[in-house]
Amino acid sequence: MKASQFFISTLKEAPADAEVVSHQLMMRAGMIKKLGAGVYNYMPMGLRVIRKVEAIVREEMNRAGAIEMTMPVIQPAELWQETGRFEKMGPELLRIKDRHGRDFVVQPTSEEVVTDVMRQDIKSYKQLPKNLYQIQTKFRDERRPRFGLMRGREFIMKDAYSFDRDQASAKASYQVMAAAYRKIFDRFGLTYRAVAADSGAIGGDLSEEFQVIAATGEDAIVYCPGSDYAANMEKAEALAPQGARKAASQALTKTATPGKATCADVAELLGIPLAATVKSLVLATDQTDETGKVVKTQVWLLLLRGDHDMNEVKVGKVPGLADFRFATLPEIEDHFGCKPGYLGPLNLKKPVKLVADREVAAMADWVCGANEVDFHTTGVNWGRDLPEPELVADIRNVVAGDPSPDGKGALVIERGIEVGHVFYLGTKYSQAMNATFLGENGKPQFLEMGCYGIGITRLPAAAIEQNHDERGIIWPDAIAPFTVVLCPISPDRFPEVEAAANKLYAELLAAGVDVILDDRGERPGAMFADWELIGVPHRVTIGDRGLKEGQLEYQHRRDAASSKIDVAGAFDFLKGKLAL
């Protein structure tokens, strides 16, 4: 490709609504152009990156035995009604009607459609296993689309779906996909982690997220540097403290804490560590009749250490709390006789169900609210001042320095951007849609399923968040729009410069290198600034003065300065750099 024939449209400044680095740089480098909120044109430069991402994904999926197909973007609502998702999904699911008044959805994912395909064609266990995938446009009607391709409404995704005869086979298919994903992300040349993720209502442990490490990532990733343990914040386990609980050493005392409604304020007033305080969180669960009317409400009190945060996913797994909500102010005052800020487990007006975090269950001489405004209780101890907690559970987020669940060191937390997810589904969709096959025993069985996604258009944005500097993008070779750019200086004035550039260009093309020759005649400063912004990893500069000395200049996008290379050996030098 020659630059004069390509579409290059760079900007000196990013649009005002571009908040994160990847959004700013993709707009400035002319890779995307905004069409509407969360909807972008993929410009030629950006599309080259996307196509390279797709090619790597397609190659590894095919190698893993998956079969490519394409499912419609617009899908009949009837399939989504079978699984209940047409009603259950929120406004993120874009629902539309055709001219006949029939309901359709603009797909955010395709479990229903692929299950419908398989229930029509899979009749016997002998036809299994199967794995179907597509690389297709998706749409989620995000309430607040932002960050460019990181959280757009329209996006491209690779979604795959495995179908197996039993759970053991489904788990084997899952492991094949998990291994394929590691090969895919290794080829992208990005720093990433595969982390254990929560499996939601389906349960089980077969769920992993693939996170590109970036300081701007929205997700917290927990890992142990001394082992292979890695999990997202929702999944990471906080172990119970080791050793016996300390004996009580303080008297139970009602202490004035005027105007101090937070654990941090109370700790500062009393001159104690925040870790010596306990926070009270009040939840409620409702029991309903067949009409949906609430007939009974249970109020719960959760106790966490003052410097810890509640993990809602873990709380939802506590028996009885699957459908919890936060209690209302009247419910709190009815049970505690006090407004929030001074709540605690002592002197309740009405009984509540108490859940103590593992850490709190091991504490002695702790401080909590006295259920009276402007007062807290100090020197609280289990067994002496209130009964031992009946229900103890891990209900908090881990923090850096917590022991790793595998016992091999302390946990570290860093930020990540989710770009892939592998997930064992079981029979959730096949049961809802009556997708069965005849097993070896001649009886109908539900298909066992897994699903596997990669955010094709999100991945370039994540790559930029990880690889950039003040001059622009720094692409890994595997997904760069061009691998090499040749920059001749004033070729219109120096025929030998033009000839040398064209010769090297032809050699690289013949060797299959993705090279672009900048023949636009731009001044060196402007030309270099463009390619540094765009992020092409390898640049060769051909100038009259260097040619007279038999040399060219080579600079990797990460290098602080260029280096001299011999004209005669330039092609072999680049072959070495590109590992051809």
PyMOL commands that set and color helices and strands:
alter all, ss='L'
color gray80, all
select helices_A, chain A and resi 3-5+21-28+44-63+77-83+85-88+111-121+125-127+148-150+167-188+200-202+263-270+274-276+312-316+329-336+358-361+428-432+458-466+477-479+495-510+524-534+544-548+570-578
alter helices_A, ss='H'
color red, helices_A
select strands_A, chain A and resi 32-36+39-42+67-68+74-76+94-97+103-106+130-139+154-164+192-196+207-213+219-223+230-232+253-256+278-288+294-305+325-326+353-357+366-372+375-380+391-393+412-426+436-438+444-446+448-455+468-469+472-473+484-488+515-517+538-542+551-556+563-566
alter strands_A, ss='S'
color yellow, strands_A
deselect
rebuild
show_as cartoon
